[in-house]
Amino acid sequence: MYFGEGRHTSNPVDEIELKVLIDAAAERRLRRHPALRRFGNGPAKTARLVSIYYDTEDGALASAGIALRLRRKGDTWVQTVKIGRSLTAGLSEAVESDTPVGGEQLDLPAIADDRARIAVLKATNGADLHAVYRSDIRRTTRLLAIPDAGEVELAIDVGEIVAGDRSEPLREVELEARTGGAAATFAAARVLFDRTPVHFSRRTKAERGALLRAEGRIEDPLHPRRARPVAIKPKQRLAEALPVMLAECLEQIDWNAAVVRHSDDPEGPHQLRIGLRRLRTIAETLPGEAAAHLVAEARWLGREVGRLRDLDVLSRELVAPALATHPGDDGLAALRSALVGAAETTRAELHRTLASPRVQHLLLDLAEMVSLPTVGDTGLGNPRMEKFARKVLEQCFAKAAKRGRKIDSLTTEERHALRKALKRLRYAADFFAPIFPAPRVKAFGKRLRRLQETLGLLNDHAMAEEVLADRHLPGLDAPAVAFAAGRIVGHLATRFDDAWPSAKGDWAALAKAHPFWT
């Protein structure tokens, strides 16, 4: 392929955007949002943007995190190189270099930024570049002057991604500060998304095109998302590692909130609650009002999600197996039916909660904390992660040891407190596992999980007692149902009593174990 001589160049720009996926209903609400009139700084502008993305046959640019495109806006063509991939929480950060060109033809020597030009040439290594996918977007932009924050550009993109004979629709909102930086971007987001559930976009349009070309889709299926290991290292500083840990929490929370809104999969609420607990584990180690606010809001939302999770566990994992063993038991059948109905009602209530401004602000507050360059300025200094992890793990272990010191005489409430302390220790151990030798982490984690499983029986028993004693749940007052409920609670109590002696042994082994962080 021939590349023309460079004539027109531009300086590279460090571009930071917040991207949110929306549906048709959210688009309509956003276009009618009163903030557009209240804070609008000039009229809205609409343009059709046709972007053609280029790559080698084997996708060398995409593999290197480089997007190379030609974009037509009206009668003008602009060549753009972007280096940098989408970050978490809809935050896209890239070095962008734009070059006006005479037509639909690449002009690589015209790339002004040395880093961008060298990166493109190195990645392609002389291979031919071809048009591999395109986006056809109708973009509406408007400047918003947010009081005490800054000026932010709102862009509503509606169109499609096309790769060969494959195409997928896309609706996406982008917010980019003109003045005021990230704080202005998030201030605008809190105003605009007070009525719309936030679901952060995780891919650039170039990445979507590459995915469409390779797999026929532009987004990952909405399946429950489990916690994932975080890429932290022993000598890494807290300021660098903390955003990575918080970002992993946010990814799990945001993704599973979308799962709960769009499916009845019981694993969705479970993973959402785990994400909230993991956030609390990290945020509780940080001083300051912002961290304390995150902890409080995560605790509140965890309780809201927990109501549905408890009903799911009770109906699907505790009552359903009993009914399968006794299929002719009318009391168990009626109990299961009552619990399923209560879960449906609670699920609808949770959907409304997840769409509320309070939840949107929680997500945006956490995303802003991830995005800020001063995220490591926590008042803890900037220690190496190995030192920080040891301190946190030792604190968690000490709290658990204090609660388990008199394990033979613990009350039910004290056993619950021990279970929660061990859960926090496990989350912390999972976060910091990459820092320490894997065999030692694995051995400690095995003992910890075994003890947690036994204490989980205690939780099931206490949860069943509380839920089944709630006379506000329709259908639980019939004598046959009440009798069936009593049998379930009694069975759980027996299971826990049988397992408790082994739990004491597991605790003794854990308490004497050599912690992997020392």
C-alpha positions as CSV (number, residue, x, y, z in Angstrom):
1,M,0.0,0.0,0.0
2,Y,1.3,3.5,-0.8
3,F,1.5,6.1,1.8
4,G,1.6,9.7,0.7
5,E,4.1,12.3,1.9
6,G,3.3,14.1,5.1
7,R,2.1,17.7,4.8
8,H,-0.2,18.5,7.6
9,T,0.5,17.6,11.2
10,S,-0.9,18.3,14.7
11,N,0.4,17.9,18.2
12,P,-0.4,14.9,20.2
13,V,-3.1,15.2,22.9
14,D,-3.4,13.3,26.1
15,E,-7.1,12.4,26.0
16,I,-9.1,11.3,29.0
17,E,-12.8,10.4,28.6
18,L,-15.5,8.8,30.7
19,K,-17.6,6.4,28.5
20,V,-21.0,5.0,29.5
21,L,-23.1,2.5,27.6
22,I,-26.8,3.4,27.4
23,D,-30.0,1.9,25.8
24,A,-32.7,3.6,23.8
25,A,-34.7,4.5,26.8
26,A,-31.7,6.0,28.6
27,E,-30.8,7.9,25.4
28,R,-34.3,9.5,25.3
29,R,-34.1,10.5,29.0
30,L,-30.6,12.0,28.5
31,R,-31.6,14.1,25.5
32,R,-34.5,15.5,27.6
33,H,-32.5,16.0,30.8
34,P,-33.2,19.5,32.3
35,A,-29.4,19.9,32.9
36,L,-28.9,20.3,29.2
37,R,-30.9,23.5,29.2
38,R,-29.7,24.6,32.6
39,F,-26.0,24.2,32.0
40,G,-25.8,24.2,28.3
41,N,-23.1,26.5,26.9
42,G,-24.2,27.0,23.3
43,P,-26.4,24.9,21.0
44,A,-26.1,21.2,20.4
45,K,-24.3,20.1,17.3
46,T,-25.0,16.9,15.4
47,A,-22.6,15.3,12.8
48,R,-22.2,12.0,11.1
49,L,-18.8,10.4,11.8
50,V,-17.7,7.6,9.5
51,S,-14.4,6.1,10.8
52,I,-12.4,3.5,8.9
53,Y,-10.0,1.5,11.0
54,Y,-6.8,0.0,9.5
55,D,-4.7,-2.9,10.6
56,T,-2.5,-5.7,9.3
57,E,-4.1,-9.0,8.4
58,D,-3.0,-10.5,11.7
59,G,-4.1,-7.5,13.8
60,A,-0.7,-6.2,14.8
61,L,-1.9,-2.7,15.7
62,A,-4.7,-4.0,17.8
63,S,-2.3,-6.3,19.7
64,A,0.0,-3.4,20.4
65,G,-2.9,-1.2,21.7
66,I,-2.8,1.1,18.7
67,A,-5.8,2.4,16.8
68,L,-5.2,3.9,13.3
69,R,-8.2,5.4,11.5
70,L,-9.4,7.7,8.9
71,R,-12.5,9.7,9.9
72,R,-14.8,11.6,7.6
73,K,-16.6,14.5,9.0
74,G,-18.6,16.3,6.3
75,D,-16.1,16.8,3.4
76,T,-13.0,16.6,5.6
77,W,-10.8,13.5,6.3
78,V,-8.6,13.3,9.4
79,Q,-6.1,10.6,10.1
80,T,-5.8,9.7,13.8
81,V,-3.5,7.5,15.8
82,K,-4.5,6.5,19.3
83,I,-2.1,4.7,21.7
84,G,-3.6,3.4,24.9
85,R,-6.4,1.0,25.8
86,S,-9.6,1.6,27.6
87,L,-9.1,1.6,31.4
88,T,-11.5,0.5,34.0
89,A,-14.8,2.2,34.9
90,G,-15.3,3.6,31.4
91,L,-12.2,5.7,31.6
92,S,-10.3,5.9,28.4
93,E,-6.9,7.3,28.4
94,A,-4.9,7.6,25.2
95,V,-2.3,9.7,23.4
96,E,-4.0,10.9,20.3
97,S,-2.4,12.4,17.2
98,D,-4.6,13.9,14.5
99,T,-3.5,14.8,10.9
100,P,-5.8,16.3,8.3
101,V,-5.4,14.4,5.0
102,G,-6.6,15.1,1.5
103,G,-8.9,12.1,1.2
104,E,-9.5,8.5,2.0
105,Q,-5.8,7.6,2.1
106,L,-3.4,6.9,4.9
107,D,-0.3,9.2,5.3
108,L,1.9,7.6,8.0
109,P,4.9,9.9,7.5
110,A,2.5,12.8,8.5
111,I,2.1,11.5,12.0
112,A,3.6,14.4,14.0
113,D,4.1,12.6,17.3
114,D,7.4,10.6,17.2
115,R,6.1,8.0,19.7
116,A,3.0,7.4,17.7
117,R,4.7,7.2,14.4
118,I,7.5,4.9,15.6
119,A,4.9,2.7,17.4
120,V,2.9,2.3,14.3
121,L,5.9,1.5,12.1
122,K,7.3,-0.9,14.7
123,A,4.0,-2.8,15.1
124,T,3.3,-3.2,11.4
125,N,7.0,-4.0,10.5
126,G,6.4,-3.2,6.9
127,A,3.2,-5.3,6.5
128,D,0.3,-4.0,4.4
129,L,-2.5,-2.1,6.1
130,H,-6.1,-2.8,5.2
131,A,-9.4,-1.4,6.2
132,V,-10.7,-4.0,8.7
133,Y,-13.7,-2.4,10.3
134,R,-15.5,0.9,10.5
135,S,-18.0,2.8,12.7
136,D,-20.8,4.8,11.4
137,I,-21.9,7.1,14.2
138,R,-24.3,10.0,14.5
139,R,-22.8,12.2,17.2
140,T,-24.6,14.9,19.1
141,T,-22.3,17.2,21.1
142,R,-23.0,19.9,23.6
143,L,-20.8,21.9,26.0
144,L,-22.0,22.0,29.6
145,A,-20.7,24.6,32.1
146,I,-20.9,22.8,35.4
147,P,-20.9,25.3,38.3
148,D,-17.8,25.2,40.5
149,A,-16.4,22.4,38.4
150,G,-15.6,23.4,34.8
151,E,-16.7,23.0,31.2
152,V,-17.4,19.5,29.9
153,E,-18.2,18.2,26.4
154,L,-21.1,15.7,26.3
155,A,-21.2,13.5,23.2
156,I,-24.0,11.1,22.5
157,D,-23.0,8.5,19.9
158,V,-25.7,6.4,18.2
159,G,-24.8,4.2,15.3
160,E,-23.2,0.9,14.4
161,I,-19.9,-1.0,14.2
162,V,-19.3,-2.9,11.0
163,A,-16.8,-5.6,10.1
164,G,-17.3,-7.3,6.8
165,D,-20.8,-8.5,6.7
166,R,-21.2,-8.2,10.5
167,S,-22.7,-5.2,12.2
168,E,-23.8,-4.4,15.7
169,P,-25.6,-1.3,17.1
170,L,-23.9,1.0,19.6
171,R,-25.2,3.6,21.9
172,E,-22.5,5.3,24.0
173,V,-22.1,8.6,26.0
174,E,-18.7,10.3,26.3
175,L,-17.8,13.0,28.7
176,E,-14.6,14.9,28.4
177,A,-13.5,17.9,30.4
178,R,-12.5,21.0,28.5
179,T,-11.6,22.7,31.8
180,G,-11.6,21.4,35.4
181,G,-10.1,18.0,34.6
182,A,-11.5,14.7,36.0
183,A,-13.4,16.5,38.8
184,A,-15.4,18.4,36.2
185,T,-16.1,15.2,34.2
186,F,-17.4,13.3,37.2
187,A,-19.4,16.4,38.4
188,A,-21.2,16.4,35.0
189,A,-21.7,12.6,35.2
190,R,-23.4,12.9,38.6
191,V,-25.8,15.4,37.2
192,L,-26.6,13.6,33.9
193,F,-26.9,10.1,35.2
194,D,-29.1,10.8,38.2
195,R,-32.0,9.0,36.4
196,T,-30.1,6.4,34.4
197,P,-28.2,3.3,35.6
198,V,-24.5,3.7,34.9
199,H,-22.9,0.8,33.0
200,F,-19.3,1.8,32.2
201,S,-18.1,1.2,28.7
202,R,-15.0,-1.1,28.7
203,R,-13.9,-0.9,25.1
204,T,-12.9,1.7,22.5
205,K,-14.7,1.6,19.2
206,A,-11.5,0.2,17.7
207,E,-11.5,-2.6,20.2
208,R,-15.2,-3.3,19.5
209,G,-14.4,-3.4,15.8
210,A,-11.6,-5.9,16.3
211,L,-13.8,-8.0,18.5
212,L,-16.6,-7.9,16.0
213,R,-14.3,-9.0,13.3
214,A,-12.9,-11.9,15.3
215,E,-15.9,-13.1,17.3
216,G,-19.0,-11.5,15.9
217,R,-19.8,-9.4,18.9
218,I,-18.8,-6.0,20.3
219,E,-19.4,-6.6,24.0
220,D,-18.9,-9.4,26.5
221,P,-22.1,-11.4,27.5
222,L,-23.6,-10.3,30.7
223,H,-22.6,-13.3,32.9
224,P,-21.9,-13.0,36.6
225,R,-18.3,-11.8,37.1
226,R,-16.1,-13.4,39.8
227,A,-13.3,-11.6,41.5
228,R,-10.0,-11.7,39.6
229,P,-6.4,-11.5,40.8
230,V,-4.9,-8.0,40.7
231,A,-1.5,-7.3,39.1
232,I,0.5,-5.9,42.0
233,K,4.1,-6.5,42.9
234,P,6.0,-6.5,46.2
235,K,8.2,-3.4,45.4
236,Q,5.3,-1.5,43.8
237,R,4.3,1.6,45.6
238,L,0.9,2.1,47.2
239,A,0.1,5.1,44.9
240,E,0.5,2.9,41.9
241,A,-1.2,-0.3,43.2
242,L,-4.2,1.2,45.0
243,P,-6.0,2.3,41.9
244,V,-5.5,-1.2,40.5
245,M,-7.2,-2.8,43.5
246,L,-10.0,-0.3,43.6
247,A,-10.5,-0.7,39.9
248,E,-10.9,-4.5,40.3
249,C,-13.6,-3.8,42.9
250,L,-15.4,-1.4,40.7
251,E,-15.3,-3.8,37.7
252,Q,-16.9,-6.5,39.7
253,I,-19.5,-4.2,41.3
254,D,-20.5,-2.4,38.1
255,W,-20.6,-5.5,35.9
256,N,-22.7,-7.6,38.4
257,A,-25.1,-4.7,39.0
258,A,-25.8,-4.9,35.2
259,V,-26.2,-8.6,35.5
260,V,-28.7,-8.2,38.3
261,R,-30.7,-5.6,36.3
262,H,-30.9,-7.8,33.2
263,S,-31.2,-11.4,34.5
264,D,-32.5,-13.6,37.3
265,D,-29.2,-15.5,37.6
266,P,-28.8,-16.0,41.4
267,E,-25.0,-15.7,41.0
268,G,-25.4,-12.1,40.0
269,P,-26.4,-10.8,43.5
270,H,-23.9,-13.1,45.1
271,Q,-21.0,-11.7,43.1
272,L,-22.3,-8.2,43.5
273,R,-22.3,-8.5,47.2
274,I,-18.8,-10.0,47.2
275,G,-17.5,-7.0,45.1
276,L,-19.0,-4.6,47.7
277,R,-17.4,-6.5,50.5
278,R,-14.0,-6.5,48.8
279,L,-14.3,-2.8,48.3
280,R,-14.9,-2.4,52.0
281,T,-11.9,-4.5,52.8
282,I,-9.6,-2.1,50.9
283,A,-11.4,1.2,51.6
284,E,-11.4,0.5,55.4
285,T,-7.6,0.6,55.3
286,L,-7.7,4.2,54.0
287,P,-8.2,7.3,56.1
288,G,-10.3,10.3,55.0
289,E,-13.9,11.1,54.4
290,A,-14.0,9.9,50.9
291,A,-13.0,6.4,51.9
292,A,-15.3,6.4,54.9
293,H,-18.2,7.4,52.6
294,L,-17.4,4.5,50.2
295,V,-17.4,2.1,53.1
296,A,-20.7,3.3,54.4
297,E,-22.4,3.2,50.9
298,A,-21.0,-0.2,50.1
299,R,-22.3,-1.5,53.4
300,W,-25.7,-0.1,52.7
301,L,-25.9,-1.5,49.2
302,G,-24.6,-4.8,50.4
303,R,-27.6,-5.1,52.8
304,E,-30.0,-4.2,49.9
305,V,-28.4,-6.9,47.7
306,G,-28.2,-9.3,50.6
307,R,-32.0,-9.5,51.0
308,L,-32.3,-11.0,47.5
309,R,-29.3,-13.2,48.0
310,D,-30.7,-14.7,51.2
311,L,-34.1,-15.5,49.5
312,D,-32.3,-17.1,46.6
313,V,-30.1,-19.2,48.9
314,L,-33.1,-20.2,51.0
315,S,-35.4,-21.1,48.1
316,R,-32.9,-22.6,45.7
317,E,-30.2,-24.2,47.9
318,L,-32.0,-25.1,51.1
319,V,-35.7,-25.7,50.5
320,A,-35.5,-26.9,46.9
321,P,-33.2,-29.9,47.8
322,A,-35.5,-30.8,50.7
323,L,-38.5,-30.7,48.3
324,A,-36.7,-32.9,45.8
325,T,-36.2,-35.5,48.5
326,H,-39.8,-35.2,49.6
327,P,-41.7,-34.3,46.4
328,G,-45.1,-35.0,47.8
329,D,-44.7,-32.6,50.8
330,D,-47.3,-29.9,50.3
331,G,-45.9,-27.8,53.1
332,L,-42.4,-27.6,51.5
333,A,-44.0,-26.9,48.1
334,A,-45.9,-24.0,49.5
335,L,-42.9,-22.7,51.3
336,R,-40.8,-22.8,48.2
337,S,-43.6,-21.0,46.3
338,A,-43.8,-18.3,48.9
339,L,-40.0,-17.8,48.9
340,V,-39.9,-17.6,45.1
341,G,-42.6,-15.0,45.1
342,A,-40.8,-13.0,47.8
343,A,-37.6,-13.2,45.8
344,E,-39.4,-11.8,42.7
345,T,-40.7,-8.9,44.7
346,T,-37.4,-8.2,46.3
347,R,-35.6,-8.5,42.9
348,A,-37.9,-5.8,41.5
349,E,-37.2,-3.6,44.5
350,L,-33.4,-4.1,44.0
351,H,-33.8,-3.1,40.3
352,R,-35.2,0.2,41.4
353,T,-32.5,0.6,44.0
354,L,-29.7,-0.1,41.4
355,A,-31.2,2.6,39.1
356,S,-31.3,5.2,41.9
357,P,-29.1,8.3,42.1
358,R,-27.6,7.0,45.3
359,V,-26.1,3.9,43.5
360,Q,-25.0,5.9,40.5
361,H,-23.1,8.3,42.8
362,L,-21.5,5.3,44.6
363,L,-20.2,4.0,41.3
364,L,-19.1,7.4,40.1
365,D,-17.4,8.2,43.4
366,L,-15.4,5.0,43.2
367,A,-14.6,5.6,39.5
368,E,-13.4,9.1,40.3
369,M,-11.1,7.8,43.1
370,V,-9.7,5.3,40.6
371,S,-9.0,8.0,38.1
372,L,-7.4,10.7,40.2
373,P,-3.6,10.9,40.0
374,T,-3.5,11.6,43.7
375,V,-5.3,8.4,44.6
376,G,-2.2,7.3,46.5
377,D,-2.1,10.5,48.6
378,T,-4.1,8.8,51.4
379,G,-2.3,10.0,54.5
380,L,-0.6,6.6,54.7
381,G,2.5,7.8,52.9
382,N,3.6,5.8,49.9
383,P,5.0,2.6,51.2
384,R,5.9,-0.4,49.1
385,M,3.1,-2.9,48.7
386,E,4.9,-5.6,50.6
387,K,5.0,-3.5,53.7
388,F,1.4,-2.2,53.3
389,A,0.1,-5.7,52.7
390,R,1.8,-7.1,55.7
391,K,0.3,-4.4,57.9
392,V,-3.2,-4.9,56.6
393,L,-3.1,-8.7,56.8
394,E,-1.7,-8.6,60.3
395,Q,-4.5,-6.3,61.4
396,C,-7.1,-8.6,59.9
397,F,-5.5,-11.7,61.4
398,A,-5.3,-10.0,64.9
399,K,-9.0,-9.1,64.8
400,A,-9.9,-12.6,63.9
401,A,-7.6,-14.1,66.6
402,K,-9.1,-11.8,69.2
403,R,-12.6,-13.0,68.3
404,G,-11.7,-16.6,68.2
405,R,-9.6,-16.7,71.3
406,K,-12.4,-18.3,73.4
407,I,-13.9,-20.3,70.7
408,D,-15.3,-23.0,73.0
409,S,-17.6,-20.4,74.8
410,L,-18.6,-18.1,71.9
411,T,-22.2,-17.0,71.7
412,T,-24.1,-17.1,68.4
413,E,-23.4,-13.4,67.9
414,E,-19.7,-13.9,68.7
415,R,-19.5,-16.7,66.2
416,H,-21.0,-14.5,63.5
417,A,-18.4,-11.8,64.4
418,L,-15.6,-14.4,64.0
419,R,-17.1,-15.4,60.6
420,K,-17.1,-11.8,59.4
421,A,-13.5,-11.2,60.6
422,L,-12.3,-14.3,58.8
423,K,-14.2,-13.2,55.6
424,R,-12.3,-9.9,55.7
425,L,-9.1,-11.7,56.2
426,R,-9.8,-13.9,53.2
427,Y,-10.6,-11.0,51.0
428,A,-7.4,-9.2,52.0
429,A,-5.4,-12.4,51.5
430,D,-6.9,-12.8,48.0
431,F,-6.0,-9.2,47.1
432,F,-2.4,-9.4,48.3
433,A,-1.7,-13.0,47.2
434,P,0.4,-12.0,44.1
435,I,3.0,-10.4,46.5
436,F,3.8,-13.5,48.4
437,P,5.1,-17.1,47.6
438,A,2.2,-19.0,46.0
439,P,2.6,-22.3,48.0
440,R,2.4,-20.5,51.3
441,V,-0.6,-18.5,50.3
442,K,-2.4,-21.6,49.0
443,A,-1.8,-23.6,52.2
444,F,-3.1,-20.8,54.4
445,G,-6.0,-20.2,52.1
446,K,-7.0,-23.9,52.2
447,R,-7.2,-23.8,56.0
448,L,-9.1,-20.5,56.0
449,R,-11.7,-21.7,53.4
450,R,-12.4,-24.9,55.3
451,L,-13.2,-22.9,58.5
452,Q,-15.3,-20.5,56.6
453,E,-17.4,-23.3,55.1
454,T,-18.3,-24.5,58.5
455,L,-19.1,-21.0,59.8
456,G,-21.2,-20.6,56.6
457,L,-23.5,-23.3,58.0
458,L,-24.0,-21.0,61.0
459,N,-24.9,-18.2,58.7
460,D,-27.4,-20.3,56.7
461,H,-29.1,-21.3,60.0
462,A,-29.3,-17.7,61.3
463,M,-30.4,-16.4,57.9
464,A,-33.1,-19.0,57.6
465,E,-34.4,-18.3,61.1
466,E,-34.6,-14.6,60.4
467,V,-36.2,-14.8,57.0
468,L,-38.7,-17.5,57.9
469,A,-39.7,-15.6,61.1
470,D,-40.7,-12.6,58.9
471,R,-44.5,-12.6,59.0
472,H,-44.6,-9.9,56.4
473,L,-43.7,-12.5,53.8
474,P,-47.0,-13.7,52.2
475,G,-47.8,-17.4,52.6
476,L,-45.7,-18.2,55.6
477,D,-48.5,-18.1,58.2
478,A,-50.3,-21.3,57.0
479,P,-49.7,-24.1,59.5
480,A,-48.3,-26.6,57.0
481,V,-45.9,-23.9,55.7
482,A,-44.8,-23.0,59.2
483,F,-44.2,-26.6,60.1
484,A,-42.1,-27.0,56.9
485,A,-40.1,-23.9,57.8
486,G,-39.4,-25.3,61.3
487,R,-38.1,-28.5,59.8
488,I,-35.7,-26.5,57.5
489,V,-34.4,-24.4,60.4
490,G,-34.0,-27.5,62.6
491,H,-32.1,-29.4,59.9
492,L,-29.7,-26.5,59.5
493,A,-29.1,-26.3,63.3
494,T,-28.3,-30.0,63.4
495,R,-25.9,-29.7,60.4
496,F,-24.1,-26.8,62.2
497,D,-23.9,-28.6,65.6
498,D,-22.4,-31.6,63.9
499,A,-19.8,-29.6,62.1
500,W,-18.9,-27.2,65.0
501,P,-16.3,-29.6,66.6
502,S,-14.4,-29.8,63.4
503,A,-14.6,-26.0,63.1
504,K,-12.8,-25.6,66.4
505,G,-10.1,-27.9,65.2
506,D,-9.8,-25.9,62.0
507,W,-9.5,-22.7,64.0
508,A,-6.8,-24.2,66.2
509,A,-4.8,-25.2,63.0
510,L,-5.3,-21.8,61.5
511,A,-4.3,-19.9,64.6
512,K,-1.1,-21.9,64.9
513,A,-0.3,-21.7,61.2
514,H,2.7,-19.6,60.1
515,P,1.1,-16.7,58.2
516,F,2.3,-16.4,54.7
517,W,3.0,-12.7,55.0
518,T,5.5,-13.0,57.9
